[in-house]
Amino acid sequence: MKKLINISLSGLGCEHCVDTVNKTLSNIDGIYRANTSLDDSNVEVEYDDSLINFDDIKSAIENAGYNVI
């Protein structure tokens, strides 16, 4: 089932950071869309919860060098 979540992040400092988070998440099976906002320091993720869960998404973000708040 498709789900949409907003995840608050810390460590975003520039557009390169935004691109890194978007590309990291977009390359994961089960994630349909990732839209990171530098202004709001969050990422909106649309995903299939039968293929991936929040902990996997969180780990991917943290492995890319950013913190989930």
mmJSON file of the N, C-alpha and C atoms, coordinates in Angstrom:
{"data_MODEL":{"atom_site":{
"group_PDB":["ATOM","ATOM","ATOM","ATOM","ATOM","ATOM","ATOM","ATOM","ATOM","ATOM","ATOM","ATOM","ATOM","ATOM","ATOM","ATOM","ATOM","ATOM","ATOM","ATOM","ATOM","ATOM","ATOM","ATOM","ATOM","ATOM","ATOM","ATOM","ATOM","ATOM","ATOM","ATOM","ATOM","ATOM","ATOM","ATOM","ATOM","ATOM","ATOM","ATOM","ATOM","ATOM","ATOM","ATOM","ATOM","ATOM","ATOM","ATOM","ATOM","ATOM","ATOM","ATOM","ATOM","ATOM","ATOM","ATOM","ATOM","ATOM","ATOM","ATOM","ATOM","ATOM","ATOM","ATOM","ATOM","ATOM","ATOM","ATOM","ATOM","ATOM","ATOM","ATOM","ATOM","ATOM","ATOM","ATOM","ATOM","ATOM","ATOM","ATOM","ATOM","ATOM","ATOM","ATOM","ATOM","ATOM","ATOM","ATOM","ATOM","ATOM","ATOM","ATOM","ATOM","ATOM","ATOM","ATOM","ATOM","ATOM","ATOM","ATOM","ATOM","ATOM","ATOM","ATOM","ATOM","ATOM","ATOM","ATOM","ATOM","ATOM","ATOM","ATOM","ATOM","ATOM","ATOM","ATOM","ATOM","ATOM","ATOM","ATOM","ATOM","ATOM","ATOM","ATOM","ATOM","ATOM","ATOM","ATOM","ATOM","ATOM","ATOM","ATOM","ATOM","ATOM","ATOM","ATOM","ATOM","ATOM","ATOM","ATOM","ATOM","ATOM","ATOM","ATOM","ATOM","ATOM","ATOM","ATOM","ATOM","ATOM","ATOM","ATOM","ATOM","ATOM","ATOM","ATOM","ATOM","ATOM","ATOM","ATOM","ATOM","ATOM","ATOM","ATOM","ATOM","ATOM","ATOM","ATOM","ATOM","ATOM","ATOM","ATOM","ATOM","ATOM","ATOM","ATOM","ATOM","ATOM","ATOM","ATOM","ATOM","ATOM","ATOM","ATOM","ATOM","ATOM","ATOM","ATOM","ATOM","ATOM","ATOM","ATOM","ATOM","ATOM","ATOM","ATOM","ATOM","ATOM","ATOM","ATOM","ATOM","ATOM","ATOM","ATOM","ATOM","ATOM","ATOM"],
"id":[1,2,3,4,5,6,7,8,9,10,11,12,13,14,15,16,17,18,19,20,21,22,23,24,25,26,27,28,29,30,31,32,33,34,35,36,37,38,39,40,41,42,43,44,45,46,47,48,49,50,51,52,53,54,55,56,57,58,59,60,61,62,63,64,65,66,67,68,69,70,71,72,73,74,75,76,77,78,79,80,81,82,83,84,85,86,87,88,89,90,91,92,93,94,95,96,97,98,99,100,101,102,103,104,105,106,107,108,109,110,111,112,113,114,115,116,117,118,119,120,121,122,123,124,125,126,127,128,129,130,131,132,133,134,135,136,137,138,139,140,141,142,143,144,145,146,147,148,149,150,151,152,153,154,155,156,157,158,159,160,161,162,163,164,165,166,167,168,169,170,171,172,173,174,175,176,177,178,179,180,181,182,183,184,185,186,187,188,189,190,191,192,193,194,195,196,197,198,199,200,201,202,203,204,205,206,207],
"type_symbol":["N","C","C","N","C","C","N","C","C","N","C","C","N","C","C","N","C","C","N","C","C","N","C","C","N","C","C","N","C","C","N","C","C","N","C","C","N","C","C","N","C","C","N","C","C","N","C","C","N","C","C","N","C","C","N","C","C","N","C","C","N","C","C","N","C","C","N","C","C","N","C","C","N","C","C","N","C","C","N","C","C","N","C","C","N","C","C","N","C","C","N","C","C","N","C","C","N","C","C","N","C","C","N","C","C","N","C","C","N","C","C","N","C","C","N","C","C","N","C","C","N","C","C","N","C","C","N","C","C","N","C","C","N","C","C","N","C","C","N","C","C","N","C","C","N","C","C","N","C","C","N","C","C","N","C","C","N","C","C","N","C","C","N","C","C","N","C","C","N","C","C","N","C","C","N","C","C","N","C","C","N","C","C","N","C","C","N","C","C","N","C","C","N","C","C","N","C","C","N","C","C","N","C","C","N","C","C"],
"label_atom_id":["N","CA","C","N","CA","C","N","CA","C","N","CA","C","N","CA","C","N","CA","C","N","CA","C","N","CA","C","N","CA","C","N","CA","C","N","CA","C","N","CA","C","N","CA","C","N","CA","C","N","CA","C","N","CA","C","N","CA","C","N","CA","C","N","CA","C","N","CA","C","N","CA","C","N","CA","C","N","CA","C","N","CA","C","N","CA","C","N","CA","C","N","CA","C","N","CA","C","N","CA","C","N","CA","C","N","CA","C","N","CA","C","N","CA","C","N","CA","C","N","CA","C","N","CA","C","N","CA","C","N","CA","C","N","CA","C","N","CA","C","N","CA","C","N","CA","C","N","CA","C","N","CA","C","N","CA","C","N","CA","C","N","CA","C","N","CA","C","N","CA","C","N","CA","C","N","CA","C","N","CA","C","N","CA","C","N","CA","C","N","CA","C","N","CA","C","N","CA","C","N","CA","C","N","CA","C","N","CA","C","N","CA","C","N","CA","C","N","CA","C","N","CA","C","N","CA","C","N","CA","C","N","CA","C","N","CA","C","N","CA","C"],
"label_alt_id":[null,null,null,null,null,null,null,null,null,null,null,null,null,null,null,null,null,null,null,null,null,null,null,null,null,null,null,null,null,null,null,null,null,null,null,null,null,null,null,null,null,null,null,null,null,null,null,null,null,null,null,null,null,null,null,null,null,null,null,null,null,null,null,null,null,null,null,null,null,null,null,null,null,null,null,null,null,null,null,null,null,null,null,null,null,null,null,null,null,null,null,null,null,null,null,null,null,null,null,null,null,null,null,null,null,null,null,null,null,null,null,null,null,null,null,null,null,null,null,null,null,null,null,null,null,null,null,null,null,null,null,null,null,null,null,null,null,null,null,null,null,null,null,null,null,null,null,null,null,null,null,null,null,null,null,null,null,null,null,null,null,null,null,null,null,null,null,null,null,null,null,null,null,null,null,null,null,null,null,null,null,null,null,null,null,null,null,null,null,null,null,null,null,null,null,null,null,null,null,null,null,null,null,null,null,null,null],
"label_comp_id":["MET","MET","MET","LYS","LYS","LYS","LYS","LYS","LYS","LEU","LEU","LEU","ILE","ILE","ILE","ASN","ASN","ASN","ILE","ILE","ILE","SER","SER","SER","LEU","LEU","LEU","SER","SER","SER","GLY","GLY","GLY","LEU","LEU","LEU","GLY","GLY","GLY","CYS","CYS","CYS","GLU","GLU","GLU","HIS","HIS","HIS","CYS","CYS","CYS","VAL","VAL","VAL","ASP","ASP","ASP","THR","THR","THR","VAL","VAL","VAL","ASN","ASN","ASN","LYS","LYS","LYS","THR","THR","THR","LEU","LEU","LEU","SER","SER","SER","ASN","ASN","ASN","ILE","ILE","ILE","ASP","ASP","ASP","GLY","GLY","GLY","ILE","ILE","ILE","TYR","TYR","TYR","ARG","ARG","ARG","ALA","ALA","ALA","ASN","ASN","ASN","THR","THR","THR","SER","SER","SER","LEU","LEU","LEU","ASP","ASP","ASP","ASP","ASP","ASP","SER","SER","SER","ASN","ASN","ASN","VAL","VAL","VAL","GLU","GLU","GLU","VAL","VAL","VAL","GLU","GLU","GLU","TYR","TYR","TYR","ASP","ASP","ASP","ASP","ASP","ASP","SER","SER","SER","LEU","LEU","LEU","ILE","ILE","ILE","ASN","ASN","ASN","PHE","PHE","PHE","ASP","ASP","ASP","ASP","ASP","ASP","ILE","ILE","ILE","LYS","LYS","LYS","SER","SER","SER","ALA","ALA","ALA","ILE","ILE","ILE","GLU","GLU","GLU","ASN","ASN","ASN","ALA","ALA","ALA","GLY","GLY","GLY","TYR","TYR","TYR","ASN","ASN","ASN","VAL","VAL","VAL","ILE","ILE","ILE"],
"label_asym_id":["A","A","A","A","A","A","A","A","A","A","A","A","A","A","A","A","A","A","A","A","A","A","A","A","A","A","A","A","A","A","A","A","A","A","A","A","A","A","A","A","A","A","A","A","A","A","A","A","A","A","A","A","A","A","A","A","A","A","A","A","A","A","A","A","A","A","A","A","A","A","A","A","A","A","A","A","A","A","A","A","A","A","A","A","A","A","A","A","A","A","A","A","A","A","A","A","A","A","A","A","A","A","A","A","A","A","A","A","A","A","A","A","A","A","A","A","A","A","A","A","A","A","A","A","A","A","A","A","A","A","A","A","A","A","A","A","A","A","A","A","A","A","A","A","A","A","A","A","A","A","A","A","A","A","A","A","A","A","A","A","A","A","A","A","A","A","A","A","A","A","A","A","A","A","A","A","A","A","A","A","A","A","A","A","A","A","A","A","A","A","A","A","A","A","A","A","A","A","A","A","A","A","A","A","A","A","A"],
"label_entity_id":["1","1","1","1","1","1","1","1","1","1","1","1","1","1","1","1","1","1","1","1","1","1","1","1","1","1","1","1","1","1","1","1","1","1","1","1","1","1","1","1","1","1","1","1","1","1","1","1","1","1","1","1","1","1","1","1","1","1","1","1","1","1","1","1","1","1","1","1","1","1","1","1","1","1","1","1","1","1","1","1","1","1","1","1","1","1","1","1","1","1","1","1","1","1","1","1","1","1","1","1","1","1","1","1","1","1","1","1","1","1","1","1","1","1","1","1","1","1","1","1","1","1","1","1","1","1","1","1","1","1","1","1","1","1","1","1","1","1","1","1","1","1","1","1","1","1","1","1","1","1","1","1","1","1","1","1","1","1","1","1","1","1","1","1","1","1","1","1","1","1","1","1","1","1","1","1","1","1","1","1","1","1","1","1","1","1","1","1","1","1","1","1","1","1","1","1","1","1","1","1","1","1","1","1","1","1","1"],
"label_seq_id":[1,1,1,2,2,2,3,3,3,4,4,4,5,5,5,6,6,6,7,7,7,8,8,8,9,9,9,10,10,10,11,11,11,12,12,12,13,13,13,14,14,14,15,15,15,16,16,16,17,17,17,18,18,18,19,19,19,20,20,20,21,21,21,22,22,22,23,23,23,24,24,24,25,25,25,26,26,26,27,27,27,28,28,28,29,29,29,30,30,30,31,31,31,32,32,32,33,33,33,34,34,34,35,35,35,36,36,36,37,37,37,38,38,38,39,39,39,40,40,40,41,41,41,42,42,42,43,43,43,44,44,44,45,45,45,46,46,46,47,47,47,48,48,48,49,49,49,50,50,50,51,51,51,52,52,52,53,53,53,54,54,54,55,55,55,56,56,56,57,57,57,58,58,58,59,59,59,60,60,60,61,61,61,62,62,62,63,63,63,64,64,64,65,65,65,66,66,66,67,67,67,68,68,68,69,69,69],
"pdbx_PDB_ins_code":[null,null,null,null,null,null,null,null,null,null,null,null,null,null,null,null,null,null,null,null,null,null,null,null,null,null,null,null,null,null,null,null,null,null,null,null,null,null,null,null,null,null,null,null,null,null,null,null,null,null,null,null,null,null,null,null,null,null,null,null,null,null,null,null,null,null,null,null,null,null,null,null,null,null,null,null,null,null,null,null,null,null,null,null,null,null,null,null,null,null,null,null,null,null,null,null,null,null,null,null,null,null,null,null,null,null,null,null,null,null,null,null,null,null,null,null,null,null,null,null,null,null,null,null,null,null,null,null,null,null,null,null,null,null,null,null,null,null,null,null,null,null,null,null,null,null,null,null,null,null,null,null,null,null,null,null,null,null,null,null,null,null,null,null,null,null,null,null,null,null,null,null,null,null,null,null,null,null,null,null,null,null,null,null,null,null,null,null,null,null,null,null,null,null,null,null,null,null,null,null,null,null,null,null,null,null,null],
"Cartn_x":[0.833,0.0,0.888,0.516,1.271,1.045,2.131,2.076,2.874,2.535,3.233,3.605,4.908,5.367,6.263,6.315,7.242,8.238,9.519,10.578,11.421,11.558,12.397,13.853,14.718,16.132,16.98,18.185,19.185,20.429,21.199,22.422,22.319,21.122,20.98,21.54,22.456,23.044,23.017,22.741,22.788,21.994,21.909,21.178,21.838,23.144,23.814,23.289,23.067,22.504,21.11,20.307,18.959,19.035,19.911,20.073,20.533,21.441,21.947,20.829,20.006,18.901,17.906,17.538,16.585,17.101,18.344,18.919,19.054,19.48,19.625,18.298,17.257,15.955,15.321,15.497,14.889,15.47,16.664,17.303,16.916,16.008,15.607,14.291,14.262,13.028,11.938,10.775,9.639,9.389,10.344,10.142,9.768,8.597,8.089,8.596,8.715,9.085,9.692,10.704,11.302,11.489,10.953,11.035,11.575,12.846,13.515,13.436,13.142,13.053,14.156,15.012,16.065,15.463,14.441,13.81,13.161,12.521,11.808,12.625,13.778,14.63,13.848,13.103,12.4,12.354,11.967,11.795,10.424,9.689,8.415,8.674,8.28,8.572,7.271,7.082,5.963,6.547,6.02,6.614,5.562,5.954,5.107,5.505,4.621,4.98,5.027,4.673,4.849,6.254,6.992,8.354,9.429,9.08,10.079,9.377,10.096,9.49,10.265,9.738,10.34,11.788,12.066,13.433,14.43,14.017,14.889,15.135,14.085,14.208,15.125,14.912,15.74,17.208,17.472,18.853,19.508,18.762,19.312,19.695,18.846,19.133,20.372,20.435,21.571,22.863,22.784,23.969,24.468,23.573,23.956,24.584,24.552,25.227,24.324,23.009,22.071,21.342,20.819,20.149,18.648,17.941,16.491,16.159,15.311,14.936,13.664],
"Cartn_y":[-1.173,0.0,1.25,2.218,3.464,4.27,4.824,5.718,6.973,8.036,9.31,9.767,10.013,10.502,11.721,12.555,13.678,13.373,13.489,13.185,14.438,14.874,16.031,15.596,16.436,16.13,17.231,16.859,17.855,17.549,18.58,18.406,18.878,19.316,19.846,21.265,21.521,22.852,23.521,22.717,23.288,22.407,22.856,22.099,20.75,20.665,19.374,18.363,18.798,17.929,17.448,18.358,18.027,16.971,17.188,16.226,14.871,14.87,13.614,12.806,13.456,12.757,12.252,13.105,12.697,11.511,11.56,10.468,9.194,9.331,8.161,7.434,8.175,7.553,7.074,7.811,7.441,6.159,5.791,4.575,3.321,3.439,2.309,1.741,0.415,-0.241,0.005,0.351,0.595,2.063,2.921,4.367,4.941,5.554,6.128,7.543,8.285,9.699,10.183,11.019,11.691,13.154,14.034,15.466,16.154,16.533,17.143,18.664,19.303,20.754,21.301,22.127,22.78,23.795,24.511,25.538,24.948,23.791,23.164,22.092,21.745,20.672,19.378,19.005,17.738,17.091,15.826,15.101,14.441,14.601,13.939,12.694,11.547,10.277,9.533,9.161,8.303,6.92,5.911,4.584,3.494,2.283,1.102,0.381,0.406,-0.169,-1.697,-2.324,-3.776,-4.133,-3.129,-3.344,-2.736,-1.676,-0.959,-0.353,-0.218,0.374,1.629,2.311,3.559,3.368,2.292,2.064,1.946,1.325,1.227,2.602,3.402,4.76,5.588,5.494,6.225,5.816,4.537,4.046,4.571,4.603,5.107,6.577,7.365,8.787,8.958,8.204,8.316,7.825,6.793,6.307,7.318,8.194,9.252,10.445,10.416,11.443,12.478,12.218,13.177,12.522,13.34,12.83,12.988,11.951,11.996,12.458,13.466,14.034,13.369],
"Cartn_z":[0.0,0.0,0.0,-0.804,-0.856,0.412,0.919,2.077,1.764,2.441,2.31,3.715,3.92,5.215,5.022,6.033,6.097,7.202,6.877,7.826,8.026,9.279,9.594,9.616,9.053,8.941,9.561,9.952,10.313,9.496,9.255,8.486,7.049,6.632,5.277,5.251,4.336,4.289,2.928,1.873,0.529,-0.435,-1.669,-2.685,-2.971,-2.806,-2.993,-1.969,-0.747,0.286,-0.118,-0.624,-1.084,-2.183,-3.159,-4.254,-3.748,-2.78,-2.228,-1.581,-0.757,-0.101,-1.139,-2.096,-3.127,-3.931,-4.356,-5.159,-4.338,-3.091,-2.223,-2.088,-1.796,-1.577,-2.883,-3.94,-5.225,-5.799,-5.385,-5.878,-5.089,-4.14,-3.313,-3.838,-4.034,-4.456,-3.43,-3.909,-3.029,-2.749,-3.103,-2.935,-4.299,-4.346,-5.589,-5.81,-4.698,-4.825,-3.523,-3.644,-2.489,-2.87,-2.046,-2.303,-1.054,-1.108,0.035,-0.061,1.059,1.122,2.015,1.444,2.212,3.181,2.743,3.583,4.831,4.678,5.792,6.504,5.946,6.486,6.692,5.64,5.701,4.325,4.33,3.079,3.111,2.033,1.86,1.028,1.542,0.88,0.622,-0.637,-1.008,-1.269,-0.583,-0.66,-0.516,-0.859,-0.729,0.551,1.535,2.835,2.839,1.728,1.645,1.171,0.675,0.173,1.051,1.774,2.577,3.784,4.887,6.082,6.502,7.506,7.96,8.405,9.114,9.604,8.455,7.345,6.167,5.552,5.493,4.945,5.84,7.135,8.096,7.966,7.872,7.733,6.47,5.38,4.115,4.238,4.886,5.08,5.954,7.037,7.95,7.3,6.484,5.761,4.735,4.279,3.342,4.084,5.428,6.205,6.856,6.893,7.471,8.637,9.52,10.714,10.612,11.026,11.122,12.528,12.614,13.918,14.411],
"occupancy":[1.0,1.0,1.0,1.0,1.0,1.0,1.0,1.0,1.0,1.0,1.0,1.0,1.0,1.0,1.0,1.0,1.0,1.0,1.0,1.0,1.0,1.0,1.0,1.0,1.0,1.0,1.0,1.0,1.0,1.0,1.0,1.0,1.0,1.0,1.0,1.0,1.0,1.0,1.0,1.0,1.0,1.0,1.0,1.0,1.0,1.0,1.0,1.0,1.0,1.0,1.0,1.0,1.0,1.0,1.0,1.0,1.0,1.0,1.0,1.0,1.0,1.0,1.0,1.0,1.0,1.0,1.0,1.0,1.0,1.0,1.0,1.0,1.0,1.0,1.0,1.0,1.0,1.0,1.0,1.0,1.0,1.0,1.0,1.0,1.0,1.0,1.0,1.0,1.0,1.0,1.0,1.0,1.0,1.0,1.0,1.0,1.0,1.0,1.0,1.0,1.0,1.0,1.0,1.0,1.0,1.0,1.0,1.0,1.0,1.0,1.0,1.0,1.0,1.0,1.0,1.0,1.0,1.0,1.0,1.0,1.0,1.0,1.0,1.0,1.0,1.0,1.0,1.0,1.0,1.0,1.0,1.0,1.0,1.0,1.0,1.0,1.0,1.0,1.0,1.0,1.0,1.0,1.0,1.0,1.0,1.0,1.0,1.0,1.0,1.0,1.0,1.0,1.0,1.0,1.0,1.0,1.0,1.0,1.0,1.0,1.0,1.0,1.0,1.0,1.0,1.0,1.0,1.0,1.0,1.0,1.0,1.0,1.0,1.0,1.0,1.0,1.0,1.0,1.0,1.0,1.0,1.0,1.0,1.0,1.0,1.0,1.0,1.0,1.0,1.0,1.0,1.0,1.0,1.0,1.0,1.0,1.0,1.0,1.0,1.0,1.0,1.0,1.0,1.0,1.0,1.0,1.0],
"B_iso_or_equiv":[0.0,0.0,0.0,0.0,0.0,0.0,0.0,0.0,0.0,0.0,0.0,0.0,0.0,0.0,0.0,0.0,0.0,0.0,0.0,0.0,0.0,0.0,0.0,0.0,0.0,0.0,0.0,0.0,0.0,0.0,0.0,0.0,0.0,0.0,0.0,0.0,0.0,0.0,0.0,0.0,0.0,0.0,0.0,0.0,0.0,0.0,0.0,0.0,0.0,0.0,0.0,0.0,0.0,0.0,0.0,0.0,0.0,0.0,0.0,0.0,0.0,0.0,0.0,0.0,0.0,0.0,0.0,0.0,0.0,0.0,0.0,0.0,0.0,0.0,0.0,0.0,0.0,0.0,0.0,0.0,0.0,0.0,0.0,0.0,0.0,0.0,0.0,0.0,0.0,0.0,0.0,0.0,0.0,0.0,0.0,0.0,0.0,0.0,0.0,0.0,0.0,0.0,0.0,0.0,0.0,0.0,0.0,0.0,0.0,0.0,0.0,0.0,0.0,0.0,0.0,0.0,0.0,0.0,0.0,0.0,0.0,0.0,0.0,0.0,0.0,0.0,0.0,0.0,0.0,0.0,0.0,0.0,0.0,0.0,0.0,0.0,0.0,0.0,0.0,0.0,0.0,0.0,0.0,0.0,0.0,0.0,0.0,0.0,0.0,0.0,0.0,0.0,0.0,0.0,0.0,0.0,0.0,0.0,0.0,0.0,0.0,0.0,0.0,0.0,0.0,0.0,0.0,0.0,0.0,0.0,0.0,0.0,0.0,0.0,0.0,0.0,0.0,0.0,0.0,0.0,0.0,0.0,0.0,0.0,0.0,0.0,0.0,0.0,0.0,0.0,0.0,0.0,0.0,0.0,0.0,0.0,0.0,0.0,0.0,0.0,0.0,0.0,0.0,0.0,0.0,0.0,0.0],
"pdbx_formal_charge":[null,null,null,null,null,null,null,null,null,null,null,null,null,null,null,null,null,null,null,null,null,null,null,null,null,null,null,null,null,null,null,null,null,null,null,null,null,null,null,null,null,null,null,null,null,null,null,null,null,null,null,null,null,null,null,null,null,null,null,null,null,null,null,null,null,null,null,null,null,null,null,null,null,null,null,null,null,null,null,null,null,null,null,null,null,null,null,null,null,null,null,null,null,null,null,null,null,null,null,null,null,null,null,null,null,null,null,null,null,null,null,null,null,null,null,null,null,null,null,null,null,null,null,null,null,null,null,null,null,null,null,null,null,null,null,null,null,null,null,null,null,null,null,null,null,null,null,null,null,null,null,null,null,null,null,null,null,null,null,null,null,null,null,null,null,null,null,null,null,null,null,null,null,null,null,null,null,null,null,null,null,null,null,null,null,null,null,null,null,null,null,null,null,null,null,null,null,null,null,null,null,null,null,null,null,null,null],
"auth_seq_id":[1,1,1,2,2,2,3,3,3,4,4,4,5,5,5,6,6,6,7,7,7,8,8,8,9,9,9,10,10,10,11,11,11,12,12,12,13,13,13,14,14,14,15,15,15,16,16,16,17,17,17,18,18,18,19,19,19,20,20,20,21,21,21,22,22,22,23,23,23,24,24,24,25,25,25,26,26,26,27,27,27,28,28,28,29,29,29,30,30,30,31,31,31,32,32,32,33,33,33,34,34,34,35,35,35,36,36,36,37,37,37,38,38,38,39,39,39,40,40,40,41,41,41,42,42,42,43,43,43,44,44,44,45,45,45,46,46,46,47,47,47,48,48,48,49,49,49,50,50,50,51,51,51,52,52,52,53,53,53,54,54,54,55,55,55,56,56,56,57,57,57,58,58,58,59,59,59,60,60,60,61,61,61,62,62,62,63,63,63,64,64,64,65,65,65,66,66,66,67,67,67,68,68,68,69,69,69],
"auth_comp_id":["MET","MET","MET","LYS","LYS","LYS","LYS","LYS","LYS","LEU","LEU","LEU","ILE","ILE","ILE","ASN","ASN","ASN","ILE","ILE","ILE","SER","SER","SER","LEU","LEU","LEU","SER","SER","SER","GLY","GLY","GLY","LEU","LEU","LEU","GLY","GLY","GLY","CYS","CYS","CYS","GLU","GLU","GLU","HIS","HIS","HIS","CYS","CYS","CYS","VAL","VAL","VAL","ASP","ASP","ASP","THR","THR","THR","VAL","VAL","VAL","ASN","ASN","ASN","LYS","LYS","LYS","THR","THR","THR","LEU","LEU","LEU","SER","SER","SER","ASN","ASN","ASN","ILE","ILE","ILE","ASP","ASP","ASP","GLY","GLY","GLY","ILE","ILE","ILE","TYR","TYR","TYR","ARG","ARG","ARG","ALA","ALA","ALA","ASN","ASN","ASN","THR","THR","THR","SER","SER","SER","LEU","LEU","LEU","ASP","ASP","ASP","ASP","ASP","ASP","SER","SER","SER","ASN","ASN","ASN","VAL","VAL","VAL","GLU","GLU","GLU","VAL","VAL","VAL","GLU","GLU","GLU","TYR","TYR","TYR","ASP","ASP","ASP","ASP","ASP","ASP","SER","SER","SER","LEU","LEU","LEU","ILE","ILE","ILE","ASN","ASN","ASN","PHE","PHE","PHE","ASP","ASP","ASP","ASP","ASP","ASP","ILE","ILE","ILE","LYS","LYS","LYS","SER","SER","SER","ALA","ALA","ALA","ILE","ILE","ILE","GLU","GLU","GLU","ASN","ASN","ASN","ALA","ALA","ALA","GLY","GLY","GLY","TYR","TYR","TYR","ASN","ASN","ASN","VAL","VAL","VAL","ILE","ILE","ILE"],
"auth_asym_id":["A","A","A","A","A","A","A","A","A","A","A","A","A","A","A","A","A","A","A","A","A","A","A","A","A","A","A","A","A","A","A","A","A","A","A","A","A","A","A","A","A","A","A","A","A","A","A","A","A","A","A","A","A","A","A","A","A","A","A","A","A","A","A","A","A","A","A","A","A","A","A","A","A","A","A","A","A","A","A","A","A","A","A","A","A","A","A","A","A","A","A","A","A","A","A","A","A","A","A","A","A","A","A","A","A","A","A","A","A","A","A","A","A","A","A","A","A","A","A","A","A","A","A","A","A","A","A","A","A","A","A","A","A","A","A","A","A","A","A","A","A","A","A","A","A","A","A","A","A","A","A","A","A","A","A","A","A","A","A","A","A","A","A","A","A","A","A","A","A","A","A","A","A","A","A","A","A","A","A","A","A","A","A","A","A","A","A","A","A","A","A","A","A","A","A","A","A","A","A","A","A","A","A","A","A","A","A"],
"auth_atom_id":["N","CA","C","N","CA","C","N","CA","C","N","CA","C","N","CA","C","N","CA","C","N","CA","C","N","CA","C","N","CA","C","N","CA","C","N","CA","C","N","CA","C","N","CA","C","N","CA","C","N","CA","C","N","CA","C","N","CA","C","N","CA","C","N","CA","C","N","CA","C","N","CA","C","N","CA","C","N","CA","C","N","CA","C","N","CA","C","N","CA","C","N","CA","C","N","CA","C","N","CA","C","N","CA","C","N","CA","C","N","CA","C","N","CA","C","N","CA","C","N","CA","C","N","CA","C","N","CA","C","N","CA","C","N","CA","C","N","CA","C","N","CA","C","N","CA","C","N","CA","C","N","CA","C","N","CA","C","N","CA","C","N","CA","C","N","CA","C","N","CA","C","N","CA","C","N","CA","C","N","CA","C","N","CA","C","N","CA","C","N","CA","C","N","CA","C","N","CA","C","N","CA","C","N","CA","C","N","CA","C","N","CA","C","N","CA","C","N","CA","C","N","CA","C","N","CA","C","N","CA","C","N","CA","C","N","CA","C","N","CA","C"],
"pdbx_PDB_model_num":[1,1,1,1,1,1,1,1,1,1,1,1,1,1,1,1,1,1,1,1,1,1,1,1,1,1,1,1,1,1,1,1,1,1,1,1,1,1,1,1,1,1,1,1,1,1,1,1,1,1,1,1,1,1,1,1,1,1,1,1,1,1,1,1,1,1,1,1,1,1,1,1,1,1,1,1,1,1,1,1,1,1,1,1,1,1,1,1,1,1,1,1,1,1,1,1,1,1,1,1,1,1,1,1,1,1,1,1,1,1,1,1,1,1,1,1,1,1,1,1,1,1,1,1,1,1,1,1,1,1,1,1,1,1,1,1,1,1,1,1,1,1,1,1,1,1,1,1,1,1,1,1,1,1,1,1,1,1,1,1,1,1,1,1,1,1,1,1,1,1,1,1,1,1,1,1,1,1,1,1,1,1,1,1,1,1,1,1,1,1,1,1,1,1,1,1,1,1,1,1,1,1,1,1,1,1,1]
}}}
